[in-house]
Amino acid sequence: MSFYPVKNKPLTSRLVVLRDCDRLVIPAKHSGFTLIELLVVIAIIGVLVGILLPAVQQARESARRMQCGSNLRQLMLAMHSYESARRQFPAGYLSDTSRNDRNSETFDAAPGTGWGLQIAPYLEEAAIADNFAGVSDPSLGILHAANRSLVSQEFQFFLCPTSAGDREPFVVKDINGNPLAAGIELGRSHYVANAGHEEPWGMFPASSSWDAIANGPFYRNSATRQRSVTDGMSTTVFLGEHTSSLSEKAWAGIVPGGASHPTPRFVSRIGTAADYAATLVLVHSGPAAAETALYGYEVIHPPNSPASHVCQMYSDHPGGANVANGDGSVRFVSEFVNQDAWRYVSSIAGGEVITSGAW
């Protein structure tokens, strides 16, 4: 047998090719997470989120609460500008109780202009007052057709950023929940004025004047002056919060025959009911004569009290509510504030002595 030489690449070249092939065929080793490692990482991320999320939420709420306090401070500055110009603070709301068409149950009547609308010129919102028909004419007022679009407007300085309730205008209804024939809508407010201990809007028979009933700085046709606040401006509550997630409140004023209605959430929690038109802009702290007669003991309603009705201060801030004192200072009042202290700071001339650290 004969062998013939075969033309081919040298052996060394063939070896190189084989080595190249080896490198191509053998897969490279890749590192990765095992199932246990992945579970550990996920657990760590969950713990971090659990730690950081409440802190982030707390920081956001702190910022919202500061903005709410800033709104109240702005409103009180306007209050003092009003007082400087007119030598008295605005009325809780204006009402000509001598009119023949007054509401028979409460004696409320036109114009119904609330404290928020009265201080509008001092809130850099002079156009509101300029466009309001009926500031000086008691035959006009909140119900006047020319004011419909005005009184239904939304203004941020009347709204707390924490409030979880509606911000849109609401249709005013009577005490039974029926829309008034006028079909008027009012813009919402999350801030209310303090009428003191009593709820004069709920007294029967109705009285034309509340001067001898209300002992707070604001009520129907009130004309409080600085010298009237003998308990001290820094220890007398003028304004506070009431969230729209619990009931209806308005910045422009009241509609005679209307009412403030609780939301379903408020009804289910407390069992409260609608209250008369004054509570669209005013609240009281208790003790009130009607409640004392009903329950047999004096009832006081600090902010966020579970016994609150539509006519008390209530906020969606955890733990309490912002209030503004007569001197313009704003503070956060705990829902666990001493009830006697809350009673003292809710009247203007009770003669009680209270220090700033007591409430």
C-alpha positions as CSV (number, residue, x, y, z in Angstrom):
1,M,0.0,0.0,0.0
2,S,1.3,3.3,-0.9
3,F,0.8,6.6,0.9
4,Y,0.6,9.8,-0.8
5,P,1.2,13.1,1.0
6,V,-1.9,15.2,1.6
7,K,-1.6,18.9,1.2
8,N,-2.9,20.4,4.4
9,K,-2.1,22.9,7.1
10,P,0.8,22.2,9.3
11,L,0.0,20.3,12.5
12,T,0.8,23.3,14.6
13,S,-1.9,25.4,12.8
14,R,-4.4,22.6,13.3
15,L,-3.7,22.6,17.0
16,V,-4.3,26.3,17.1
17,V,-7.6,25.8,15.4
18,L,-8.5,23.2,17.9
19,R,-7.6,25.4,20.8
20,D,-9.8,28.2,19.3
21,C,-12.6,25.8,19.0
22,D,-12.2,24.7,22.6
23,R,-12.6,28.3,23.7
24,L,-15.7,28.7,21.6
25,V,-17.3,25.5,22.8
26,I,-16.7,25.8,26.5
27,P,-19.3,28.2,28.0
28,A,-18.1,31.0,30.3
29,K,-19.1,30.8,34.0
30,H,-21.6,33.6,35.0
31,S,-22.3,34.6,38.6
32,G,-25.9,35.3,39.9
33,F,-28.2,35.5,42.9
34,T,-29.6,32.4,44.5
35,L,-33.2,32.3,45.5
36,I,-32.2,32.7,49.2
37,E,-30.2,35.8,48.3
38,L,-33.1,37.3,46.4
39,L,-35.4,36.8,49.3
40,V,-32.9,38.4,51.7
41,V,-32.6,41.5,49.4
42,I,-36.4,41.8,49.1
43,A,-36.8,41.6,52.9
44,I,-34.2,44.3,53.3
45,I,-35.9,46.6,50.8
46,G,-39.2,46.0,52.6
47,V,-37.7,46.9,56.0
48,L,-36.2,50.1,54.5
49,V,-39.5,51.1,52.9
50,G,-41.3,50.4,56.2
51,I,-38.9,52.7,58.0
52,L,-38.7,55.5,55.4
53,L,-42.4,55.7,54.3
54,P,-43.8,56.9,57.6
55,A,-41.0,59.4,57.9
56,V,-41.8,60.7,54.4
57,Q,-45.5,60.9,55.2
58,Q,-44.8,62.7,58.4
59,A,-42.6,65.2,56.6
60,R,-45.4,65.8,54.1
61,E,-48.0,66.2,56.8
62,S,-45.7,68.6,58.6
63,A,-45.5,70.8,55.5
64,R,-49.2,70.7,55.0
65,R,-49.8,71.6,58.6
66,M,-47.4,74.6,58.2
67,Q,-49.3,75.7,55.1
68,C,-52.6,75.5,57.0
69,G,-51.1,77.6,59.8
70,S,-49.9,80.1,57.3
71,N,-53.5,80.3,55.9
72,L,-54.9,81.1,59.4
73,R,-52.1,83.7,59.9
74,Q,-53.0,85.4,56.7
75,L,-56.7,85.5,57.7
76,M,-55.9,87.0,61.1
77,L,-53.7,89.6,59.5
78,A,-56.7,90.6,57.3
79,M,-58.8,90.6,60.5
80,H,-56.5,93.1,62.1
81,S,-56.4,95.2,59.0
82,Y,-60.2,95.3,59.1
83,E,-60.2,96.2,62.8
84,S,-57.6,99.0,62.2
85,A,-59.8,100.5,59.5
86,R,-63.2,100.1,61.3
87,R,-62.3,100.0,65.0
88,Q,-63.9,96.6,65.3
89,F,-63.5,93.0,64.1
90,P,-65.9,91.8,61.4
91,A,-69.2,90.2,62.5
92,G,-69.5,86.5,62.4
93,Y,-72.1,87.2,59.7
94,L,-74.5,90.1,59.0
95,S,-78.2,89.7,59.2
96,D,-81.1,92.2,59.4
97,T,-83.2,90.3,61.9
98,S,-86.0,92.9,61.8
99,R,-86.9,92.0,58.2
100,N,-90.4,90.6,57.6
101,D,-88.9,87.8,55.5
102,R,-86.5,86.6,58.2
103,N,-86.4,82.9,59.0
104,S,-89.0,82.1,61.6
105,E,-86.8,79.5,63.4
106,T,-83.6,81.5,63.7
107,F,-84.4,85.1,62.7
108,D,-81.7,84.9,60.1
109,A,-82.2,87.3,57.1
110,A,-80.3,89.0,54.4
111,P,-77.6,90.0,53.6
112,G,-75.9,86.9,55.3
113,T,-72.4,88.3,54.6
114,G,-69.9,86.2,56.5
115,W,-66.6,87.2,58.1
116,G,-64.6,85.7,55.2
117,L,-66.3,88.0,52.7
118,Q,-66.0,91.0,54.9
119,I,-62.2,90.7,55.2
120,A,-61.8,90.0,51.5
121,P,-60.5,93.5,50.7
122,Y,-57.6,92.9,53.1
123,L,-56.7,89.6,51.6
124,E,-55.5,91.2,48.4
125,E,-58.8,90.2,47.0
126,A,-60.4,93.6,46.7
127,A,-62.1,92.5,43.5
128,I,-64.3,90.2,45.6
129,A,-65.7,93.0,47.7
130,D,-65.9,95.4,44.7
131,N,-68.0,92.8,42.8
132,F,-70.2,91.9,45.7
133,A,-73.6,93.4,45.3
134,G,-75.1,94.1,48.7
135,V,-72.2,95.1,51.0
136,S,-74.0,98.2,52.1
137,D,-77.6,97.4,50.9
138,P,-79.3,94.9,53.3
139,S,-81.9,94.2,50.6
140,L,-79.2,92.3,48.7
141,G,-76.7,89.8,49.9
142,I,-75.6,86.2,49.4
143,L,-78.9,85.3,47.7
144,H,-78.7,88.1,45.1
145,A,-78.4,86.7,41.5
146,A,-75.5,89.1,40.8
147,N,-73.4,87.3,43.5
148,R,-73.9,83.7,42.5
149,S,-70.7,83.2,40.6
150,L,-68.7,85.2,43.2
151,V,-69.8,83.4,46.4
152,S,-69.3,79.9,44.8
153,Q,-65.6,80.6,44.0
154,E,-62.7,78.5,45.5
155,F,-59.8,80.3,47.3
156,Q,-56.8,78.4,48.5
157,F,-56.3,80.5,51.6
158,F,-59.7,79.2,52.9
159,L,-58.7,75.6,52.3
160,C,-56.5,73.3,54.4
161,P,-54.1,71.1,52.3
162,T,-54.6,68.2,54.7
163,S,-58.4,68.1,54.5
164,A,-59.6,65.0,52.8
165,G,-63.0,66.4,52.0
166,D,-64.5,68.0,49.0
167,R,-63.2,71.4,47.7
168,E,-65.9,72.1,45.2
169,P,-68.9,74.4,45.9
170,F,-71.9,72.8,47.5
171,V,-75.6,73.4,47.1
172,V,-77.1,74.9,50.2
173,K,-79.9,72.8,51.7
174,D,-82.4,73.4,54.4
175,I,-82.4,71.6,57.8
176,N,-84.2,68.6,56.3
177,G,-81.7,68.2,53.4
178,N,-83.8,69.7,50.7
179,P,-82.1,72.1,48.3
180,L,-83.3,75.7,48.9
181,A,-85.6,77.1,46.2
182,A,-82.9,79.6,45.3
183,G,-80.5,76.8,44.3
184,I,-77.5,78.8,45.5
185,E,-74.0,77.3,45.7
186,L,-71.3,78.4,48.2
187,G,-67.6,78.0,48.0
188,R,-66.1,75.8,50.8
189,S,-64.0,76.9,53.7
190,H,-62.0,74.8,56.1
191,Y,-61.8,77.6,58.6
192,V,-64.5,78.8,61.1
193,A,-64.9,81.5,63.6
194,N,-65.4,81.0,67.4
195,A,-68.7,82.0,68.9
196,G,-67.8,81.0,72.4
197,H,-69.4,78.5,74.8
198,E,-73.0,78.7,73.7
199,E,-74.7,77.9,70.5
200,P,-77.2,80.8,70.2
201,W,-78.5,79.5,66.8
202,G,-80.0,76.5,68.5
203,M,-81.9,78.4,71.3
204,F,-85.7,78.5,71.3
205,P,-87.5,80.8,71.2
206,A,-85.1,82.6,68.8
207,S,-83.6,85.9,69.8
208,S,-83.0,88.9,67.5
209,S,-79.8,89.7,69.3
210,W,-77.1,87.3,70.5
211,D,-75.1,89.9,72.4
212,A,-76.1,88.5,75.8
213,I,-75.8,84.9,74.7
214,A,-72.5,84.5,72.8
215,N,-69.3,85.1,74.8
216,G,-66.8,84.5,71.9
217,P,-65.4,87.0,69.5
218,F,-67.7,86.2,66.5
219,Y,-71.4,85.7,66.2
220,R,-74.4,87.2,64.3
221,N,-74.0,90.9,64.0
222,S,-71.1,90.9,66.5
223,A,-68.9,94.0,66.8
224,T,-66.0,92.9,69.0
225,R,-63.2,95.4,69.7
226,Q,-59.8,94.7,71.0
227,R,-60.6,96.3,74.3
228,S,-63.6,93.8,74.6
229,V,-61.1,90.9,74.8
230,T,-60.2,91.3,78.4
231,D,-59.0,87.7,78.8
232,G,-56.1,88.6,76.5
233,M,-55.7,88.5,72.8
234,S,-52.9,85.9,73.0
235,T,-55.1,83.5,75.0
236,T,-58.4,83.9,73.1
237,V,-59.2,81.7,70.1
238,F,-60.6,83.6,67.1
239,L,-60.4,81.1,64.2
240,G,-59.9,77.4,63.9
241,E,-60.3,74.4,61.5
242,H,-63.3,72.4,60.4
243,T,-62.6,69.9,57.6
244,S,-65.1,69.5,54.8
245,S,-64.7,65.7,55.1
246,L,-67.0,66.1,58.1
247,S,-69.5,68.9,57.2
248,E,-70.2,71.9,55.0
249,K,-68.6,75.2,55.7
250,A,-68.6,78.4,53.6
251,W,-66.3,81.4,53.3
252,A,-68.8,83.9,51.9
253,G,-71.5,83.6,54.6
254,I,-74.9,82.1,55.3
255,V,-78.2,81.6,53.5
256,P,-81.2,82.2,55.7
257,G,-83.1,79.0,56.1
258,G,-80.1,77.0,55.1
259,A,-78.1,74.5,57.2
260,S,-74.7,72.8,57.5
261,H,-75.0,69.1,56.8
262,P,-72.6,66.4,58.0
263,T,-71.0,64.0,55.5
264,P,-71.9,60.2,55.7
265,R,-68.5,59.7,57.5
266,F,-69.4,62.1,60.2
267,V,-72.9,60.7,60.7
268,S,-71.6,57.2,61.0
269,R,-68.9,58.1,63.5
270,I,-70.8,60.4,65.8
271,G,-74.4,60.3,64.9
272,T,-74.6,64.1,64.5
273,A,-77.2,65.9,62.5
274,A,-77.5,69.0,60.4
275,D,-77.5,72.4,62.2
276,Y,-78.8,75.8,61.3
277,A,-77.3,78.3,58.9
278,A,-75.0,80.0,61.4
279,T,-72.9,76.8,61.6
280,L,-71.8,77.4,58.0
281,V,-69.4,80.0,59.4
282,L,-69.5,79.6,63.2
283,V,-68.7,77.0,65.8
284,H,-68.8,76.8,69.6
285,S,-66.8,75.1,72.3
286,G,-69.3,74.3,75.0
287,P,-70.5,74.1,77.6
288,A,-73.8,75.1,76.2
289,A,-77.1,75.3,78.2
290,A,-79.0,73.1,75.8
291,E,-76.4,70.3,76.0
292,T,-76.1,70.6,79.7
293,A,-79.9,70.2,80.0
294,L,-79.8,67.2,77.6
295,Y,-77.0,65.3,79.2
296,G,-77.1,66.5,82.8
297,Y,-73.6,67.7,82.8
298,E,-71.4,70.3,81.0
299,V,-70.0,69.1,77.7
300,I,-66.9,70.7,76.3
301,H,-65.7,70.0,72.7
302,P,-61.9,70.4,72.3
303,P,-60.6,70.0,68.7
304,N,-61.2,66.6,67.1
305,S,-63.4,65.5,70.0
306,P,-65.3,62.3,69.2
307,A,-68.3,64.1,70.7
308,S,-68.1,66.9,68.2
309,H,-70.9,67.9,65.9
310,V,-71.0,70.1,62.8
311,C,-70.7,73.1,65.1
312,Q,-67.3,72.3,66.6
313,M,-63.7,72.6,65.4
314,Y,-62.4,69.5,63.7
315,S,-59.4,68.8,61.4
316,D,-57.9,66.0,59.4
317,H,-54.5,66.6,61.0
318,P,-53.5,63.7,63.3
319,G,-53.7,64.6,66.9
320,G,-55.4,68.0,66.9
321,A,-56.1,71.2,64.9
322,N,-54.6,74.6,64.1
323,V,-56.2,77.6,65.8
324,A,-55.5,81.4,65.5
325,N,-55.5,83.6,68.5
326,G,-56.6,87.2,68.7
327,D,-53.1,88.5,68.5
328,G,-52.5,86.8,65.2
329,S,-50.4,83.9,66.6
330,V,-51.2,80.4,65.4
331,R,-50.8,77.2,67.4
332,F,-51.5,73.5,67.1
333,V,-54.0,72.5,69.8
334,S,-53.9,68.8,70.9
335,E,-57.1,66.9,70.9
336,F,-56.1,65.9,74.4
337,V,-55.9,69.5,75.6
338,N,-57.2,70.1,79.1
339,Q,-61.0,70.7,78.6
340,D,-61.1,73.5,81.2
341,A,-58.3,75.2,79.4
342,W,-60.1,74.9,76.1
343,R,-63.2,76.4,77.7
344,Y,-61.2,79.3,79.1
345,V,-59.6,80.3,75.7
346,S,-62.9,80.1,73.9
347,S,-64.4,83.1,75.7
348,I,-63.3,86.7,75.5
349,A,-64.1,88.0,78.9
350,G,-64.5,85.1,81.3
351,G,-61.9,86.4,83.8
352,E,-60.0,83.1,83.8
353,V,-56.2,83.2,84.2
354,I,-54.4,80.8,81.8
355,T,-50.8,80.6,80.8
356,S,-49.6,79.7,77.3
357,G,-48.1,76.4,78.5
358,A,-51.5,75.3,80.0
359,W,-53.0,74.5,76.6
